[in-house]
Amino acid sequence: MPLDPALRDKILASVEAGFAEQIAFTQELIRFPSLRGEEHACQDFVFRALRDRGFTMDRFHMDRDLIAAHPGGAPFSDSHSEAPIVVGIHHPRNETGRSLILQAHVDVVPTGPADQWTHAPFDPVIEGDWLYGRGGADMKAGHGANFACLDALRRIGLQPAATLYLESVVEEESTGNGALMTHLRGYRAEAALIPEPEYEMLCRANAGVLWFQFEVRGVPVHVREMGAGANAIDAAYRVIAALRTLEEQFNAEKVGREHFENEAHPINLNIGKIEGGDWASSVPCWCKVDCRVGLYPGVSAQETANRIEDCIRTASRGDAFLANNPPKVTFNGFWAEGYVLEPGSEAEAVLGRAHQAAMGKPLEAFMTPAYLDARVHALYDRIPALCYGPMGENIHAYDERVSLASLKRITGTMALFVAEWCGVESLSG
């Protein structure tokens, strides 16, 4: 049942009243340089914030064996985070509403050269409507909104009338294993809401993601005898050219795929990192290249991995040097399939009403060719997984920033959504 207009207005006013506190909390989150493997202090902060609000607490590490046995589990590597997952559990006095997962990740991507930033990457400076900082948009603003939407209810003497899990995960930017671990831990609800920076829209579909590395070994000689050696870096570029051809094939296969066929380039291959050689005057004998590629919903990670290996194998057979020195291929990160959020769920209808009330316009949906932790809830929990969040800019780039006006609006939407989806009850009883 839609919220009473008087309660709706009271909730939105409470979001407004607490927004300065919400900004300060978000700034605290941004100050933690929670790069991959370095999220422990930030997770401790989140743990304390949940505990102080009266949540029942659970803090646990990833189970490598369980993850390895799951079809959506990504391979572990030496750089895989060992930081814990944190879950705060709210139990109502009377379970009258529908249960909900609110989820966010604290891991952020590397900053790149600090001198390219207008402000220090982990200095959460506000200029006009924009809050700057690495991870501010992706997705510590959303993480703070998970807290703030519940704080807004508490401020007016209310709490959700259903079980609610507030999950803080790691490894979202590299494997998705953190969110998967919450599933393997047994956390389930009737819907999930993840406030990633989705431009005040609902993500209708997203691409899966696969990470892989290939390594080429060459023949080192002094540069004066270059013709007698084999340059591993040059050979790696020939492999990249073959992978670009495979990327073209992937994109040609968009025909007939709803949500993807009208996109100019829905499947992206990114050559994300390259390193090789030891000396400028020596022909390099090694080169490692780290790559990321997308995949359509319904396409398995294994199928895509097979095509990548076949592509590199075929290209090598036609290369005078690589035919006898084939590259080594390793899958070292994301092993995640995409998903489609089918329209028509009651959870989406509730979010639509909340968005209309907070924004004054209908909720729009779109496709994003990126990884989202929502895939865990959509594919394995088989529940409505609503990915919806604020306006952000320069995500994964210099001067990442989030719009504060947008953040306030989506926090209002979230508070209204929780109130209608979970129902509310008095704090005092």
C-alpha positions as CSV (number, residue, x, y, z in Angstrom):
1,M,0.0,0.0,0.0
2,P,1.4,3.4,-0.9
3,L,2.6,5.6,2.0
4,D,0.3,8.1,3.6
5,P,1.2,11.5,2.1
6,A,1.7,13.0,5.6
7,L,4.2,10.3,6.5
8,R,5.9,10.6,3.2
9,D,6.4,14.4,3.7
10,K,7.6,13.7,7.3
11,I,10.2,11.2,6.1
12,L,11.5,13.5,3.3
13,A,11.8,16.4,5.9
14,S,13.8,14.1,8.1
15,V,16.2,13.3,5.3
16,E,16.6,17.0,4.8
17,A,17.2,17.6,8.5
18,G,19.9,14.9,8.7
19,F,21.7,15.7,5.5
20,A,24.6,17.7,7.0
21,E,25.2,14.7,9.3
22,Q,25.0,12.4,6.3
23,I,27.6,14.4,4.3
24,A,30.0,14.3,7.3
25,F,29.6,10.6,7.6
26,T,30.3,10.2,3.8
27,Q,33.4,12.3,4.1
28,E,34.6,10.1,6.9
29,L,34.2,7.1,4.7
30,I,36.1,8.8,1.8
31,R,39.0,9.6,4.1
32,F,39.8,5.9,4.4
33,P,42.1,4.9,1.5
34,S,40.4,1.6,1.2
35,L,42.2,0.2,-1.8
36,R,42.1,-3.5,-2.6
37,G,43.5,-5.3,0.4
38,E,43.5,-2.2,2.5
39,E,39.9,-2.0,3.5
40,H,40.3,-3.2,7.1
41,A,40.1,0.2,8.9
42,C,37.2,1.3,6.8
43,Q,35.3,-1.9,7.6
44,D,36.1,-1.4,11.3
45,F,34.5,2.1,11.0
46,V,31.4,0.7,9.4
47,F,31.2,-2.1,12.0
48,R,31.2,0.5,14.8
49,A,28.7,2.7,13.1
50,L,26.3,-0.2,12.7
51,R,26.9,-1.4,16.3
52,D,26.3,2.0,17.7
53,R,22.9,2.1,15.9
54,G,21.9,-1.1,17.7
55,F,22.3,-3.6,14.8
56,T,23.1,-7.2,15.6
57,M,26.6,-7.6,14.2
58,D,28.3,-10.2,12.0
59,R,31.9,-9.9,10.8
60,F,33.4,-12.7,8.8
61,H,36.1,-13.6,6.2
62,M,35.7,-15.2,2.8
63,D,35.7,-18.9,2.5
64,R,37.9,-19.7,-0.4
65,D,36.6,-23.3,-0.8
66,L,33.0,-22.3,-0.8
67,I,33.7,-19.5,-3.3
68,A,35.7,-21.8,-5.6
69,A,32.9,-24.3,-5.6
70,H,30.3,-21.8,-6.7
71,P,29.8,-21.1,-10.4
72,G,29.9,-17.4,-9.8
73,G,33.0,-17.5,-7.7
74,A,36.1,-15.7,-9.1
75,P,39.6,-17.1,-8.8
76,F,41.7,-15.9,-5.9
77,S,45.0,-14.2,-6.6
78,D,47.9,-12.9,-4.5
79,S,46.3,-9.5,-4.5
80,H,42.8,-10.7,-3.3
81,S,41.6,-8.8,-0.3
82,E,41.6,-10.5,3.1
83,A,39.5,-7.8,4.7
84,P,36.3,-9.0,6.4
85,I,32.7,-8.6,5.3
86,V,30.5,-6.7,7.8
87,V,26.8,-7.2,8.1
88,G,24.4,-5.3,10.4
89,I,21.1,-7.1,11.1
90,H,17.9,-5.3,12.1
91,H,15.2,-7.3,13.6
92,P,11.8,-5.6,14.2
93,R,9.6,-6.3,17.3
94,N,6.9,-7.5,15.0
95,E,7.7,-8.9,11.5
96,T,4.9,-7.4,9.5
97,G,6.7,-6.1,6.4
98,R,9.0,-7.5,3.7
99,S,12.7,-8.2,4.3
100,L,15.4,-6.2,2.6
101,I,19.1,-6.2,1.9
102,L,20.9,-2.8,1.6
103,Q,24.4,-3.4,0.3
104,A,27.4,-1.3,-0.5
105,H,31.1,-1.9,-1.1
106,V,34.0,0.0,0.5
107,D,36.8,-1.0,-1.9
108,V,38.0,1.6,-4.3
109,V,40.2,1.6,-7.4
110,P,43.7,3.0,-7.5
111,T,44.0,6.8,-7.8
112,G,46.7,7.1,-10.4
113,P,49.2,9.9,-10.1
114,A,48.1,12.2,-7.3
115,D,49.3,15.3,-9.1
116,Q,46.6,14.8,-11.7
117,W,43.9,15.5,-9.0
118,T,42.7,18.9,-8.2
119,H,42.5,17.9,-4.5
120,A,44.2,15.0,-2.8
121,P,42.3,11.8,-3.7
122,F,41.2,11.0,-0.1
123,D,40.5,14.6,0.9
124,P,36.7,14.9,0.7
125,V,36.5,18.5,-0.4
126,I,33.2,20.1,-1.2
127,E,33.0,22.7,-4.0
128,G,29.5,23.9,-4.9
129,D,27.3,20.9,-5.4
130,W,30.1,18.4,-5.7
131,L,31.8,16.2,-3.1
132,Y,35.2,15.1,-4.4
133,G,37.3,12.1,-3.5
134,R,38.2,8.6,-4.7
135,G,35.3,6.3,-4.0
136,G,33.0,9.2,-3.2
137,A,30.6,8.4,-6.0
138,D,31.6,4.7,-6.4
139,M,30.2,4.1,-3.9
140,K,30.8,5.6,-0.5
141,A,28.0,8.2,-1.1
142,G,25.7,5.2,-1.6
143,H,27.1,3.5,1.5
144,G,26.4,6.5,3.6
145,A,22.9,6.7,2.1
146,N,22.2,3.2,3.4
147,F,22.8,4.5,6.9
148,A,21.1,7.8,6.3
149,C,17.8,6.4,5.0
150,L,17.4,4.4,8.2
151,D,18.6,7.3,10.3
152,A,15.8,9.4,8.7
153,L,13.2,6.9,10.0
154,R,14.8,6.7,13.4
155,R,14.9,10.5,13.7
156,I,11.0,10.5,13.6
157,G,10.7,7.5,15.9
158,L,10.3,4.8,13.4
159,Q,12.1,1.7,12.3
160,P,11.6,-1.0,9.6
161,A,8.9,-3.5,10.5
162,A,10.8,-6.3,8.8
163,T,14.3,-8.0,8.9
164,L,16.8,-5.8,7.2
165,Y,20.5,-6.6,6.4
166,L,22.9,-3.7,5.9
167,E,25.9,-5.4,4.1
168,S,29.3,-3.8,3.7
169,V,31.5,-5.8,1.3
170,V,34.9,-5.7,-0.4
171,E,36.2,-7.1,-3.7
172,E,33.4,-5.4,-5.7
173,E,36.0,-3.8,-8.0
174,S,37.9,-7.0,-8.8
175,T,36.0,-10.2,-8.3
176,G,32.6,-9.8,-6.8
177,N,33.5,-12.4,-4.2
178,G,32.5,-10.2,-1.2
179,A,28.9,-10.0,-2.2
180,L,28.9,-13.7,-3.2
181,M,30.2,-14.5,0.3
182,T,27.1,-12.9,1.9
183,H,25.0,-15.2,-0.2
184,L,27.1,-18.2,0.8
185,R,26.9,-17.1,4.4
186,G,23.1,-17.6,4.1
187,Y,21.8,-14.0,4.1
188,R,18.5,-13.8,2.1
189,A,15.8,-11.3,1.8
190,E,12.8,-10.6,-0.4
191,A,14.5,-7.7,-2.3
192,A,17.9,-6.0,-2.4
193,L,18.8,-2.3,-3.0
194,I,22.3,-1.3,-3.9
195,P,22.8,2.5,-4.3
196,E,25.6,2.5,-6.9
197,P,26.0,5.8,-8.9
198,E,23.4,5.1,-11.5
199,Y,22.4,8.7,-12.4
200,E,19.1,8.5,-10.5
201,M,17.9,5.6,-12.7
202,L,17.3,1.9,-12.2
203,C,19.7,-0.5,-13.8
204,R,17.6,-2.8,-16.0
205,A,20.5,-5.0,-17.2
206,N,24.2,-5.2,-16.8
207,A,27.1,-7.0,-18.5
208,G,29.0,-9.8,-16.9
209,V,32.8,-9.3,-16.5
210,L,35.8,-11.5,-17.0
211,W,39.4,-10.7,-16.0
212,F,42.4,-12.4,-17.5
213,Q,46.1,-12.1,-18.0
214,F,48.3,-13.4,-20.7
215,E,52.1,-13.6,-20.5
216,V,54.5,-13.8,-23.4
217,R,58.1,-15.0,-23.1
218,G,60.6,-13.7,-25.6
219,V,64.3,-14.3,-26.3
220,P,66.6,-11.7,-24.8
221,V,69.6,-10.3,-26.6
222,H,71.5,-7.1,-26.7
223,V,69.7,-4.5,-28.7
224,R,72.5,-4.4,-31.2
225,E,71.6,-8.0,-32.1
226,M,67.8,-7.4,-32.1
227,G,67.2,-9.6,-35.1
228,A,68.6,-12.6,-33.2
229,G,66.1,-12.2,-30.4
230,A,62.4,-12.1,-29.9
231,N,60.7,-9.1,-28.4
232,A,58.0,-10.2,-25.9
233,I,56.4,-6.8,-25.8
234,D,56.1,-6.6,-29.6
235,A,54.6,-10.2,-29.6
236,A,52.1,-9.1,-26.9
237,Y,50.8,-6.3,-29.2
238,R,50.2,-8.9,-31.9
239,V,48.1,-10.9,-29.4
240,I,46.2,-7.7,-28.4
241,A,45.4,-7.2,-32.1
242,A,43.8,-10.6,-32.3
243,L,41.8,-9.9,-29.1
244,R,40.5,-6.7,-30.7
245,T,39.1,-8.8,-33.5
246,L,37.4,-11.1,-31.0
247,E,35.9,-7.9,-29.4
248,E,34.4,-7.0,-32.7
249,Q,32.9,-10.4,-32.9
250,F,31.4,-10.1,-29.4
251,N,29.8,-6.7,-30.4
252,A,28.4,-8.1,-33.6
253,E,26.6,-10.7,-31.5
254,K,24.4,-7.9,-29.9
255,V,21.7,-8.4,-32.5
256,G,18.6,-9.7,-31.0
257,R,19.7,-9.1,-27.4
258,E,17.3,-6.9,-25.6
259,H,18.8,-3.9,-23.8
260,F,22.1,-4.4,-25.7
261,E,21.3,-4.4,-29.4
262,N,20.8,-0.6,-29.6
263,E,24.0,0.2,-27.9
264,A,26.9,1.2,-30.2
265,H,29.5,-0.9,-28.4
266,P,28.0,-2.9,-25.5
267,I,31.0,-5.3,-25.0
268,N,34.3,-3.6,-24.1
269,L,37.7,-5.2,-24.0
270,N,40.0,-3.1,-21.8
271,I,43.8,-3.5,-21.9
272,G,44.1,-2.4,-18.4
273,K,47.7,-3.0,-17.4
274,I,50.9,-4.0,-19.3
275,E,54.4,-4.6,-17.9
276,G,57.4,-6.2,-19.4
277,G,61.2,-6.1,-20.0
278,D,64.0,-5.3,-17.7
279,W,66.3,-3.0,-19.5
280,A,66.0,-0.4,-22.3
281,S,69.0,-1.8,-24.2
282,S,67.9,-5.4,-23.9
283,V,65.3,-7.1,-26.1
284,P,62.5,-7.9,-23.5
285,C,62.1,-11.5,-22.7
286,W,58.8,-11.2,-20.9
287,C,55.5,-9.2,-21.0
288,K,52.4,-9.5,-18.9
289,V,49.1,-7.9,-20.0
290,D,46.0,-7.7,-17.8
291,C,42.7,-7.4,-19.5
292,R,39.0,-7.1,-18.8
293,V,36.1,-8.0,-21.1
294,G,32.4,-7.9,-20.8
295,L,29.8,-10.6,-21.6
296,Y,26.1,-10.6,-22.3
297,P,23.5,-11.8,-19.8
298,G,22.9,-15.5,-20.4
299,V,26.5,-16.0,-21.6
300,S,28.6,-18.0,-19.2
301,A,32.0,-16.9,-18.0
302,Q,33.3,-20.3,-19.0
303,E,32.1,-19.9,-22.6
304,T,33.8,-16.5,-22.8
305,A,37.0,-17.8,-21.3
306,N,37.1,-20.6,-23.9
307,R,36.7,-18.1,-26.7
308,I,39.5,-16.0,-25.3
309,E,41.8,-19.0,-25.1
310,D,40.9,-20.2,-28.6
311,C,41.5,-16.7,-29.9
312,I,45.0,-16.5,-28.4
313,R,45.8,-20.1,-29.4
314,T,44.7,-19.5,-33.1
315,A,46.7,-16.2,-33.3
316,S,49.8,-17.9,-31.9
317,R,49.6,-20.7,-34.4
318,G,49.8,-18.1,-37.2
319,D,52.8,-16.3,-35.7
320,A,56.3,-17.3,-36.5
321,F,57.5,-16.9,-33.0
322,L,54.4,-17.5,-30.9
323,A,53.7,-20.8,-32.6
324,N,56.6,-22.3,-30.7
325,N,56.2,-20.0,-27.7
326,P,52.5,-19.8,-26.9
327,P,51.4,-17.2,-24.3
328,K,50.2,-18.4,-20.9
329,V,46.6,-17.4,-20.1
330,T,45.5,-17.0,-16.5
331,F,42.0,-16.0,-15.3
332,N,42.7,-13.9,-12.2
333,G,39.7,-11.9,-11.2
334,F,36.0,-11.4,-12.2
335,W,34.3,-14.5,-13.3
336,A,30.8,-13.0,-13.3
337,E,27.8,-13.3,-15.5
338,G,25.4,-10.5,-16.3
339,Y,21.7,-10.3,-15.5
340,V,18.5,-8.7,-16.6
341,L,16.0,-7.3,-14.0
342,E,12.7,-8.3,-15.5
343,P,10.0,-5.5,-15.1
344,G,6.9,-6.0,-13.1
345,S,8.1,-6.8,-9.6
346,E,6.4,-5.3,-6.7
347,A,9.8,-4.1,-5.4
348,E,10.3,-2.1,-8.6
349,A,6.8,-0.6,-8.3
350,V,7.5,0.5,-4.7
351,L,10.8,2.1,-5.8
352,G,9.0,3.8,-8.7
353,R,6.5,5.4,-6.3
354,A,9.3,6.4,-3.9
355,H,11.3,7.9,-6.8
356,Q,8.3,9.8,-8.1
357,A,7.6,11.3,-4.6
358,A,11.2,12.3,-4.0
359,M,12.1,13.4,-7.5
360,G,8.8,14.6,-9.0
361,K,9.3,12.5,-12.1
362,P,8.9,8.9,-13.2
363,L,11.6,6.4,-12.6
364,E,13.7,5.5,-15.8
365,A,15.7,2.4,-16.4
366,F,18.8,1.8,-18.4
367,M,21.5,-0.8,-19.2
368,T,25.1,-0.5,-18.0
369,P,28.0,-2.5,-19.6
370,A,29.7,-2.8,-16.2
371,Y,29.9,-5.2,-13.3
372,L,27.4,-4.8,-10.4
373,D,27.1,-6.8,-7.2
374,A,23.4,-6.9,-7.9
375,R,24.2,-10.0,-10.0
376,V,24.5,-12.1,-6.8
377,H,21.0,-11.3,-5.7
378,A,19.5,-11.5,-9.2
379,L,21.1,-14.7,-10.3
380,Y,21.5,-16.7,-7.1
381,D,19.0,-15.3,-4.6
382,R,16.5,-14.9,-7.5
383,I,15.0,-11.8,-5.9
384,P,14.5,-8.3,-7.3
385,A,17.9,-6.6,-7.3
386,L,17.5,-2.9,-7.5
387,C,20.6,-1.0,-8.4
388,Y,19.8,2.8,-8.1
389,G,21.8,5.7,-6.9
390,P,23.1,9.3,-7.3
391,M,24.7,11.3,-10.0
392,G,28.4,11.0,-10.1
393,E,31.2,12.0,-12.5
394,N,34.8,10.9,-13.2
395,I,34.2,7.4,-11.8
396,H,37.5,5.5,-11.9
397,A,39.1,8.7,-13.1
398,Y,40.8,11.8,-11.7
399,D,38.6,14.2,-9.6
400,E,35.9,11.6,-9.0
401,R,32.9,13.4,-7.5
402,V,29.2,13.0,-6.5
403,S,26.4,15.5,-6.6
404,L,25.1,16.4,-3.2
405,A,21.7,17.5,-4.4
406,S,21.3,14.2,-6.2
407,L,22.5,12.3,-3.1
408,K,19.9,14.0,-1.0
409,R,17.2,13.1,-3.5
410,I,18.1,9.4,-3.8
411,T,18.4,9.2,0.0
412,G,14.8,10.4,0.1
413,T,13.8,7.8,-2.4
414,M,15.5,5.1,-0.4
415,A,13.9,6.2,2.9
416,L,10.5,6.1,1.3
417,F,11.2,2.8,-0.3
418,V,12.3,1.2,3.0
419,A,9.2,2.6,4.7
420,E,6.8,1.2,2.2
421,W,8.6,-2.1,1.4
422,C,9.4,-3.1,4.9
423,G,6.7,-1.2,6.7
424,V,7.4,0.8,9.8
425,E,6.9,0.5,13.5
426,S,7.5,2.7,16.5
427,L,10.9,2.6,18.0
428,S,9.4,2.7,21.5
429,G,6.7,0.2,21.0
